């Protein structure tokens, strides 16, 4: 049994699920999701239920068997920051301590493992990519507004452009970790992609469209995507574009990865983090600027 801790926003949850599913499928064992952390985590909500998957959820007994017991919040934070857990059964893999845990588990055929981390690397699940595409199909039809946008996107030579600001600007902790994709990056991306397609139209997805309007006057062939009821529908709309310009965000990463255009061009920022290398996040076929 593989138990995958699920935490973070939608993009991170998708990385975690995809990695766990890949291991479970290849080892012929069960995947169970530990979603208990959402009881004490209000920054994001668990969202994998939007997809056409039927996950199994870990019980308290499943989790405690792997990681000794449920600890109180300060203890859990301490153990996770230090990468430590008592583990009387199975193996516990903390990504900061075991960054190559996926490959270690596969090599050892360790089908009794608990995994904690984000696991943001396409190599973890590229071997079952068709299964991942199927798993991340939306359970419900798009809303009327999102469907209108889909029709507009499909009638153009479309490029999604994701501009993430939000917590990267307002949250001091996030601002210390993540680089900010500035106007220079987007100008370079637009110039590059415009060399390979005729009459591109840029559909802009952002949590700060006012900033985009104030700073992207140079980009005349653009349309801000507004009024979509659910954020996950924006991810789905990104995936319907012909090509993608992403931010250093797992959200737009998945919008681009789920784009099944065989000739797609995906441009990603070279600098994902301020102080560490984020190159493993970006598939080799994508262009880093």
Residue frames as qw, qx, qy, qz and C-alpha x, y, z in Angstrom:
[[0.000, 0.888, 0.460, 0.000, 0.00, 0.00, 0.00],
 [0.364, 0.218, -0.014, 0.905, 1.19, 3.49, -0.88],
 [0.165, -0.830, -0.477, 0.238, -0.14, 6.26, 1.36],
 [0.377, 0.376, 0.133, 0.836, 0.29, 9.73, -0.13],
 [0.142, -0.580, -0.407, 0.691, -0.08, 12.82, 2.03],
 [0.233, 0.640, 0.479, 0.553, -2.25, 15.36, 0.20],
 [0.257, -0.735, -0.262, 0.571, -1.73, 19.03, 1.03],
 [0.198, -0.261, 0.319, 0.889, -1.45, 22.39, -0.73],
 [0.472, 0.453, 0.007, -0.757, -3.44, 23.84, -3.59],
 [0.876, 0.349, 0.182, -0.279, -4.94, 22.04, -6.57],
 [0.581, 0.673, -0.458, -0.013, -1.75, 21.89, -8.62],
 [0.078, -0.511, 0.805, -0.291, 0.21, 20.37, -5.75],
 [0.727, -0.007, 0.554, -0.404, -2.56, 17.87, -5.03],
 [0.837, 0.497, -0.074, -0.216, -2.39, 16.78, -8.67],
 [0.340, 0.634, -0.682, 0.133, 1.37, 16.20, -8.49],
 [0.361, -0.329, 0.777, -0.397, 0.93, 14.16, -5.32],
 [0.820, 0.192, 0.382, -0.381, -1.90, 12.06, -6.72],
 [0.731, 0.601, -0.287, -0.149, -0.16, 11.47, -10.06],
 [0.160, 0.581, -0.772, 0.202, 3.07, 10.36, -8.37],
 [0.506, -0.170, 0.734, -0.421, 1.22, 8.05, -5.97],
 [0.842, 0.353, 0.175, -0.369, -0.90, 6.58, -8.75],
 [0.566, 0.636, -0.520, -0.071, 2.17, 5.90, -10.86],
 [0.061, -0.436, 0.853, -0.281, 3.90, 3.99, -8.06],
 [0.639, 0.027, 0.612, -0.466, 0.78, 2.04, -7.15],
 [0.812, 0.474, -0.046, -0.337, 0.02, 1.09, -10.77],
 [0.504, 0.610, -0.611, 0.014, 3.57, -0.01, -11.53],
 [0.041, -0.333, 0.871, -0.360, 3.92, -2.01, -8.30],
 [0.515, -0.245, -0.745, -0.345, 0.42, -3.47, -8.45],
 [0.272, -0.290, -0.717, 0.572, -0.57, -2.16, -5.03],
 [0.079, -0.835, -0.541, -0.061, -3.20, 0.17, -3.57],
 [0.224, 0.297, -0.112, 0.921, -2.94, 3.96, -3.36],
 [0.307, -0.751, -0.575, 0.109, -4.59, 5.65, -0.39],
 [0.179, 0.629, -0.011, 0.757, -4.75, 9.39, 0.20],
 [0.414, -0.451, -0.536, 0.582, -4.07, 10.94, 3.60],
 [0.039, 0.640, 0.269, 0.719, -6.21, 14.10, 3.64],
 [0.519, -0.648, -0.495, 0.256, -6.28, 14.57, 7.42],
 [0.407, -0.153, -0.087, 0.896, -4.04, 17.65, 7.26],
 [0.058, -0.452, -0.386, -0.802, -6.90, 19.66, 5.77],
 [0.472, -0.697, -0.539, 0.039, -8.57, 19.63, 9.19],
 [0.463, -0.712, -0.092, 0.519, -5.90, 22.08, 10.37],
 [0.356, -0.128, 0.418, 0.826, -5.08, 23.81, 7.08],
 [0.304, 0.746, 0.508, -0.305, -7.26, 26.61, 5.77],
 [0.063, -0.545, 0.379, 0.745, -5.06, 28.14, 3.07],
 [0.390, 0.179, -0.667, -0.609, -6.44, 25.73, 0.46],
 [0.776, -0.031, 0.396, -0.489, -9.11, 23.04, 0.31],
 [0.441, -0.081, 0.869, 0.211, -9.01, 19.48, -0.90],
 [0.488, 0.522, -0.074, -0.695, -10.14, 19.51, -4.55],
 [0.043, -0.234, 0.900, 0.365, -9.36, 16.21, -6.22],
 [0.388, 0.389, 0.788, -0.278, -13.06, 15.40, -6.12],
 [0.408, 0.653, -0.053, -0.636, -13.55, 17.63, -9.18],
 [0.243, 0.448, -0.761, -0.401, -11.96, 14.91, -11.32],
 [0.889, 0.036, -0.223, -0.399, -13.28, 11.59, -12.60],
 [0.379, 0.313, -0.824, 0.281, -11.35, 9.55, -10.08],
 [0.780, -0.496, -0.221, -0.310, -12.51, 7.33, -7.25],
 [0.261, 0.540, -0.671, 0.437, -9.67, 7.58, -4.72],
 [0.735, -0.419, -0.518, 0.124, -9.34, 5.45, -1.63],
 [0.132, -0.817, 0.242, -0.507, -8.79, 7.47, 1.53],
 [0.454, 0.174, -0.752, 0.446, -6.41, 6.40, 4.26],
 [0.615, -0.685, -0.354, -0.163, -7.93, 5.73, 7.67],
 [0.303, -0.840, 0.374, -0.250, -6.35, 6.83, 10.92],
 [0.877, -0.281, 0.385, 0.063, -5.18, 3.25, 11.38],
 [0.802, 0.490, 0.105, 0.325, -3.51, 3.27, 7.94],
 [0.210, 0.861, -0.213, 0.412, -1.64, 6.48, 8.72],
 [0.516, -0.724, 0.398, -0.226, -0.65, 5.64, 12.28],
 [0.960, -0.043, 0.238, 0.139, 0.63, 2.23, 11.13],
 [0.692, 0.556, 0.010, 0.461, 2.99, 4.06, 8.80],
 [0.230, 0.639, -0.220, 0.701, 4.04, 7.05, 10.90],
 [0.245, 0.018, -0.752, 0.612, 3.65, 5.82, 14.48],
 [0.050, -0.634, -0.705, 0.314, 0.65, 7.93, 15.52],
 [0.102, 0.827, 0.281, 0.477, -1.19, 11.14, 14.94],
 [0.465, -0.159, -0.335, 0.804, 0.85, 13.83, 16.62],
 [0.015, 0.855, 0.362, -0.370, -0.40, 17.18, 17.83],
 [0.480, 0.864, 0.096, 0.120, 0.18, 20.12, 15.48],
 [0.112, -0.895, 0.429, 0.039, 3.48, 21.43, 16.96],
 [0.649, -0.322, 0.675, 0.143, 4.94, 17.93, 16.96],
 [0.742, 0.483, 0.444, 0.139, 3.85, 17.27, 13.40],
 [0.302, 0.945, -0.115, 0.046, 5.42, 20.52, 12.23],
 [0.345, -0.741, 0.572, 0.068, 8.64, 19.68, 14.05],
 [0.737, -0.063, 0.657, 0.144, 8.84, 16.16, 12.66],
 [0.668, 0.654, 0.329, 0.135, 8.11, 17.28, 9.12],
 [0.143, 0.960, -0.241, 0.011, 10.59, 20.14, 9.18],
 [0.343, -0.635, 0.690, 0.051, 13.30, 17.83, 10.45],
 [0.601, 0.341, -0.633, -0.348, 12.25, 15.01, 8.14],
 [0.038, 0.196, -0.933, 0.301, 11.79, 12.62, 11.03],
 [0.768, -0.190, -0.089, -0.605, 9.03, 10.17, 11.85],
 [0.422, -0.242, 0.859, -0.162, 8.95, 6.98, 13.86],
 [0.686, 0.280, -0.379, -0.554, 7.96, 4.19, 11.54],
 [0.569, -0.259, 0.757, -0.191, 7.36, 0.74, 13.02],
 [0.675, 0.319, 0.659, 0.086, 5.91, -0.55, 9.75],
 [0.541, 0.763, 0.276, 0.220, 6.64, 0.33, 6.15],
 [0.540, -0.031, 0.041, 0.840, 8.84, 3.24, 5.13],
 [0.029, 0.906, 0.297, -0.300, 8.37, 6.96, 5.52],
 [0.561, 0.226, 0.279, 0.746, 9.68, 9.20, 2.75],
 [0.041, -0.876, -0.196, 0.438, 9.95, 12.94, 3.34],
 [0.656, 0.700, 0.137, 0.247, 10.80, 14.74, 0.11],
 [0.004, -0.942, 0.308, -0.134, 13.33, 17.10, 1.70],
 [0.544, -0.534, 0.647, 0.013, 15.26, 14.10, 3.02],
 [0.567, 0.060, 0.783, 0.248, 14.53, 11.66, 0.19],
 [0.328, 0.574, -0.144, -0.736, 14.22, 13.78, -3.00],
 [0.379, 0.300, -0.757, -0.440, 14.61, 10.66, -5.14],
 [0.493, -0.056, 0.742, -0.451, 12.13, 8.62, -3.11],
 [0.791, 0.386, 0.013, -0.474, 10.04, 7.77, -6.18],
 [0.631, 0.513, -0.578, -0.067, 12.97, 5.97, -7.80],
 [0.076, -0.366, 0.845, -0.383, 14.06, 4.42, -4.50],
 [0.670, 0.075, 0.514, -0.531, 10.60, 2.94, -3.99],
 [0.812, 0.455, -0.160, -0.329, 10.43, 1.64, -7.55],
 [0.406, 0.539, -0.733, 0.084, 13.90, 0.08, -7.37],
 [0.118, -0.225, 0.861, -0.441, 13.19, -1.57, -4.02],
 [0.448, -0.307, -0.715, -0.439, 9.59, -2.45, -4.97],
 [0.095, -0.101, -0.681, 0.719, 8.70, -1.01, -1.56],
 [0.281, -0.433, -0.587, -0.623, 4.93, -1.29, -1.79],
 [0.493, -0.699, -0.501, 0.133, 4.36, -0.32, 1.85],
 [0.430, 0.034, -0.078, 0.899, 5.32, 3.33, 2.03],
 [0.041, -0.883, -0.398, 0.246, 4.11, 6.72, 3.25],
 [0.498, 0.284, 0.200, 0.795, 5.08, 9.75, 1.14],
 [0.128, -0.875, -0.305, 0.354, 5.16, 13.37, 2.24],
 [0.306, -0.340, 0.329, 0.826, 6.08, 16.14, -0.19],
 [0.462, 0.617, 0.040, -0.636, 5.03, 17.78, -3.44],
 [0.642, 0.022, 0.714, 0.279, 6.84, 15.48, -5.92],
 [0.422, 0.804, 0.086, -0.409, 6.76, 18.05, -8.74],
 [0.111, -0.489, 0.731, 0.462, 8.49, 16.15, -11.51],
 [0.749, 0.334, -0.200, -0.536, 6.96, 14.80, -14.71],
 [0.375, 0.378, -0.846, -0.031, 9.35, 11.84, -14.60],
 [0.322, -0.096, 0.797, -0.501, 7.37, 10.42, -11.70],
 [0.587, 0.360, 0.616, -0.384, 4.33, 9.71, -13.87],
 [0.336, 0.538, -0.438, -0.637, 5.29, 10.11, -17.52],
 [0.020, 0.129, -0.971, -0.198, 5.15, 6.32, -17.97],
 [0.095, 0.486, 0.862, -0.104, 1.42, 6.34, -17.23],
 [0.031, 0.157, -0.063, -0.985, 0.61, 9.67, -18.91],
 [0.355, -0.252, -0.636, -0.637, -2.53, 8.35, -20.60],
 [0.447, -0.486, -0.729, 0.182, -3.85, 7.24, -17.20],
 [0.226, -0.366, -0.299, 0.852, -3.11, 10.71, -15.81],
 [0.167, -0.049, -0.360, -0.917, -4.93, 12.45, -18.67],
 [0.462, -0.387, -0.717, -0.349, -7.94, 10.23, -17.99],
 [0.430, -0.436, -0.630, 0.478, -7.76, 10.72, -14.21],
 [0.136, -0.400, -0.182, 0.888, -7.69, 14.51, -14.52],
 [0.102, -0.386, -0.609, -0.686, -10.80, 14.77, -16.67],
 [0.275, -0.141, 0.326, -0.894, -13.37, 17.00, -15.01],
 [0.138, 0.262, 0.930, -0.217, -16.27, 15.15, -13.41],
 [0.268, 0.723, 0.517, -0.370, -18.83, 17.85, -14.27],
 [0.489, 0.636, 0.346, 0.487, -19.37, 19.84, -17.48],
 [0.297, 0.052, -0.091, 0.949, -17.91, 23.34, -17.70],
 [0.106, 0.629, 0.475, -0.607, -20.09, 26.17, -16.47],
 [0.474, 0.786, 0.389, 0.074, -21.90, 28.23, -19.10],
 [0.007, 0.964, -0.208, -0.166, -19.37, 31.08, -18.77],
 [0.460, -0.494, 0.674, 0.301, -16.37, 28.75, -19.00],
 [0.639, 0.331, 0.661, 0.212, -17.90, 27.03, -22.05],
 [0.339, 0.929, 0.139, -0.050, -18.25, 30.44, -23.74],
 [0.174, -0.831, 0.479, 0.224, -14.57, 31.08, -23.15],
 [0.630, -0.126, 0.729, 0.236, -13.69, 27.63, -24.49],
 [0.592, 0.653, 0.460, 0.112, -15.50, 28.44, -27.73],
 [0.147, 0.976, -0.138, -0.085, -13.61, 31.74, -28.06],
 [0.423, -0.618, 0.623, 0.225, -10.30, 30.04, -27.38],
 [0.659, 0.101, 0.713, 0.215, -10.93, 27.32, -29.95],
 [0.505, 0.795, 0.330, 0.072, -11.81, 29.89, -32.63],
 [0.068, 0.953, -0.293, -0.031, -8.39, 31.59, -32.35],
 [0.729, 0.332, -0.465, 0.377, -4.72, 30.72, -32.68],
 [0.545, -0.788, -0.046, -0.282, -4.68, 30.66, -28.93],
 [0.524, 0.262, -0.589, 0.557, -1.91, 31.02, -26.37],
 [0.574, -0.752, -0.323, -0.021, -2.64, 30.94, -22.65],
 [0.328, 0.495, -0.388, 0.705, -0.64, 33.38, -20.55],
 [0.636, -0.624, -0.449, 0.068, -0.72, 32.90, -16.80],
 [0.169, 0.573, -0.312, 0.739, 0.27, 35.85, -14.61],
 [0.663, -0.535, -0.513, 0.110, 0.39, 34.91, -10.96],
 [0.081, 0.576, -0.323, 0.746, 0.82, 37.61, -8.36],
 [0.743, -0.510, -0.321, -0.291, -1.48, 37.15, -5.33],
 [0.788, -0.608, 0.039, 0.092, 0.37, 35.46, -2.48],
 [0.776, 0.185, 0.013, 0.603, 3.70, 35.78, -4.33],
 [0.151, 0.589, -0.036, 0.793, 3.36, 39.51, -3.61],
 [0.472, -0.657, -0.004, -0.588, 1.22, 39.73, -0.49],
 [0.908, -0.415, -0.049, -0.001, 2.51, 36.76, 1.52],
 [0.083, -0.860, 0.503, -0.003, 6.01, 37.50, 2.92],
 [0.677, -0.285, 0.676, 0.055, 6.84, 33.80, 3.25],
 [0.762, 0.473, 0.424, 0.127, 5.90, 33.06, -0.37],
 [0.315, 0.943, -0.109, 0.027, 7.65, 36.21, -1.57],
 [0.352, -0.721, 0.590, 0.093, 10.91, 35.00, -0.01],
 [0.687, -0.067, 0.714, 0.120, 10.73, 31.67, -1.82],
 [0.619, 0.521, 0.552, 0.201, 9.31, 32.33, -5.29],
 [0.248, -0.115, 0.313, 0.910, 10.70, 34.51, -8.05],
 [0.378, 0.653, 0.380, -0.535, 8.30, 36.96, -9.63],
 [0.512, 0.332, 0.589, 0.529, 7.71, 36.65, -13.36],
 [0.014, -0.623, -0.096, 0.776, 8.03, 40.22, -14.55],
 [0.555, 0.730, 0.085, -0.389, 7.12, 42.06, -17.74],
 [0.103, 0.658, -0.677, -0.313, 10.51, 41.19, -19.28],
 [0.355, -0.061, 0.933, 0.010, 9.77, 37.47, -19.04],
 [0.538, 0.547, 0.592, -0.249, 6.37, 37.82, -20.69],
 [0.355, 0.805, -0.225, -0.418, 7.75, 40.05, -23.46],
 [0.043, -0.483, 0.841, 0.241, 10.44, 37.46, -24.23],
 [0.431, 0.162, 0.881, -0.111, 7.87, 34.66, -24.19],
 [0.521, 0.705, 0.314, -0.365, 5.53, 36.52, -26.54],
 [0.247, 0.757, -0.469, -0.381, 8.38, 37.36, -28.93],
 [0.192, -0.302, 0.923, 0.140, 9.56, 33.75, -28.96],
 [0.460, 0.317, 0.816, -0.149, 6.20, 32.12, -29.52],
 [0.447, 0.753, 0.125, -0.466, 5.21, 34.68, -32.17],
 [0.059, 0.575, -0.691, -0.434, 8.06, 33.40, -34.36],
 [0.103, -0.060, 0.985, 0.126, 6.35, 30.03, -34.69],
 [0.193, 0.547, 0.812, -0.069, 2.69, 30.86, -35.28],
 [0.061, 0.348, 0.365, 0.862, 0.63, 33.25, -37.35],
 [0.362, -0.493, -0.155, -0.775, -1.63, 35.79, -35.71],
 [0.412, -0.197, -0.813, 0.361, -1.42, 34.45, -32.13],
 [0.384, -0.658, -0.112, -0.638, -4.01, 35.61, -29.66],
 [0.303, 0.160, -0.749, 0.567, -3.06, 35.65, -25.98],
 [0.597, -0.604, -0.381, -0.366, -5.70, 34.69, -23.42],
 [0.161, 0.454, -0.569, 0.666, -4.52, 36.07, -20.08],
 [0.716, -0.508, -0.474, -0.073, -5.33, 34.23, -16.87],
 [0.307, 0.337, -0.455, 0.765, -4.42, 36.09, -13.70],
 [0.402, -0.617, -0.617, 0.277, -5.33, 36.76, -10.09],
 [0.187, -0.657, -0.102, 0.724, -4.49, 40.43, -10.72],
 [0.488, 0.565, 0.525, 0.410, -5.98, 41.50, -14.03],
 [0.026, -0.991, -0.097, 0.093, -5.78, 45.17, -12.99],
 [0.440, -0.650, 0.449, 0.427, -1.99, 44.86, -12.85],
 [0.574, 0.179, 0.664, 0.445, -1.99, 43.15, -16.23],
 [0.292, 0.845, 0.414, 0.169, -4.09, 45.92, -17.75],
 [0.175, -0.962, 0.101, 0.182, -1.76, 48.57, -16.31],
 [0.395, -0.635, 0.575, 0.332, 1.47, 46.87, -17.42],
 [0.534, 0.073, 0.768, 0.345, 0.67, 44.96, -20.61],
 [0.392, 0.761, 0.134, -0.499, -0.44, 47.81, -22.86],
 [0.041, 0.569, -0.674, -0.470, 2.29, 46.72, -25.29],
 [0.162, 0.063, 0.971, 0.164, 0.42, 43.45, -25.92],
 [0.421, 0.156, -0.084, -0.889, -2.50, 44.43, -28.15],
 [0.657, 0.028, -0.616, -0.435, -3.64, 40.96, -29.24],
 [0.154, 0.019, -0.878, 0.453, -4.70, 39.83, -25.77],
 [0.555, -0.471, -0.338, -0.597, -7.95, 39.05, -23.97],
 [0.151, -0.296, 0.740, -0.585, -8.19, 38.88, -20.17],
 [0.468, -0.262, -0.816, -0.215, -10.20, 35.83, -19.12],
 [0.199, -0.177, 0.441, -0.857, -12.83, 37.02, -16.64],
 [0.664, -0.083, 0.062, -0.741, -15.95, 35.77, -14.93],
 [0.644, 0.073, -0.756, -0.093, -15.08, 32.06, -14.79],
 [0.683, -0.610, -0.048, -0.399, -16.77, 30.75, -11.62],
 [0.889, -0.416, 0.164, 0.101, -14.15, 28.18, -10.57],
 [0.114, -0.781, 0.554, 0.264, -10.35, 28.36, -10.69],
 [0.567, -0.119, 0.792, 0.193, -10.11, 24.76, -11.86],
 [0.609, 0.676, 0.414, -0.019, -12.13, 25.73, -14.93],
 [0.155, 0.921, -0.298, -0.195, -9.39, 28.23, -15.76],
 [0.400, -0.443, 0.776, 0.207, -6.88, 25.38, -15.66],
 [0.632, 0.340, 0.694, 0.060, -9.11, 23.42, -18.04],
 [0.430, 0.886, 0.127, -0.123, -9.32, 26.42, -20.37],
 [0.127, -0.776, 0.558, 0.265, -5.52, 26.79, -20.38],
 [0.523, -0.150, 0.819, 0.180, -5.28, 23.18, -21.50],
 [0.599, 0.604, 0.525, -0.002, -7.54, 23.88, -24.51],
 [0.155, 0.896, -0.225, -0.351, -5.22, 26.60, -25.85],
 [0.835, 0.505, -0.196, 0.095, -2.90, 25.73, -28.71],
 [0.595, 0.316, -0.428, 0.603, 0.18, 26.86, -26.77],
 [0.578, -0.758, -0.299, 0.043, 1.00, 28.00, -23.24],
 [0.281, 0.544, -0.396, 0.684, 3.07, 30.60, -21.41],
 [0.676, -0.549, -0.489, 0.043, 3.12, 29.62, -17.76],
 [0.214, -0.831, 0.330, -0.394, 4.15, 31.29, -14.53],
 [0.275, 0.287, -0.855, 0.333, 6.26, 29.61, -11.85],
 [0.595, -0.108, 0.363, -0.709, 3.09, 27.98, -10.60],
 [0.224, 0.000, 0.974, 0.040, 1.99, 24.36, -10.39],
 [0.481, 0.548, 0.487, -0.481, -1.48, 25.57, -11.40],
 [0.526, 0.719, -0.196, -0.410, -0.46, 26.76, -14.88],
 [0.095, -0.421, 0.886, 0.171, 2.11, 23.94, -15.10],
 [0.406, 0.211, 0.882, -0.113, -0.81, 21.51, -15.13],
 [0.501, 0.701, 0.200, -0.467, -2.79, 23.69, -17.53],
 [0.309, 0.686, -0.556, -0.352, 0.10, 23.32, -19.98],
 [0.177, -0.262, 0.948, 0.036, 0.84, 19.65, -19.27],
 [0.489, 0.354, 0.750, -0.270, -2.80, 18.66, -19.84],
 [0.458, 0.676, -0.179, -0.549, -2.74, 20.41, -23.21],
 [0.767, 0.001, 0.628, 0.132, -2.76, 17.45, -25.61],
 [0.542, 0.817, -0.113, -0.162, -1.85, 19.40, -28.74],
 [0.921, -0.053, 0.138, 0.359, 1.09, 17.30, -30.07],
 [0.536, 0.488, 0.057, 0.687, 2.69, 20.44, -31.54],
 [0.327, -0.922, -0.205, -0.038, 2.27, 22.64, -28.48],
 [0.434, 0.448, -0.341, 0.704, 4.91, 25.16, -27.46],
 [0.578, -0.758, -0.301, 0.039, 5.19, 25.67, -23.73],
 [0.344, 0.574, -0.318, 0.672, 7.30, 28.47, -22.30],
 [0.688, -0.634, -0.331, 0.121, 8.25, 28.43, -18.62],
 [0.093, -0.945, 0.265, -0.165, 10.34, 30.78, -16.48],
 [0.651, 0.375, -0.564, 0.342, 13.99, 29.86, -16.03],
 [0.082, 0.232, -0.639, 0.729, 13.94, 31.15, -12.45],
 [0.534, -0.478, -0.640, -0.277, 11.27, 29.33, -10.44],
 [0.623, -0.688, -0.291, 0.233, 12.65, 29.99, -6.97],
 [0.014, 0.971, -0.203, 0.128, 14.84, 32.77, -5.62],
 [0.257, -0.725, 0.632, -0.098, 17.41, 30.58, -3.92],
 [0.585, -0.161, 0.794, 0.042, 17.12, 27.04, -5.27],
 [0.087, 0.198, -0.750, -0.625, 17.03, 25.25, -8.58],
 [0.635, 0.278, 0.460, -0.555, 13.59, 24.58, -10.00],
 [0.301, 0.432, -0.642, -0.557, 14.73, 23.06, -13.28],
 [0.066, 0.023, 0.998, 0.006, 13.44, 19.56, -12.44],
 [0.399, 0.460, 0.548, -0.575, 9.90, 20.92, -12.51],
 [0.463, 0.641, -0.151, -0.593, 10.07, 21.78, -16.20],
 [0.888, 0.211, 0.401, 0.077, 9.81, 19.00, -18.82],
 [0.489, -0.313, 0.459, 0.672, 12.71, 18.90, -21.25],
 [0.334, 0.468, 0.633, 0.518, 10.47, 19.63, -24.23],
 [0.066, -0.939, -0.331, 0.063, 9.41, 22.97, -22.74],
 [0.471, 0.547, -0.072, 0.688, 11.33, 26.19, -23.34],
 [0.502, -0.678, -0.325, 0.428, 12.78, 28.03, -20.35],
 [0.321, 0.675, 0.073, 0.660, 13.28, 31.80, -20.65]]
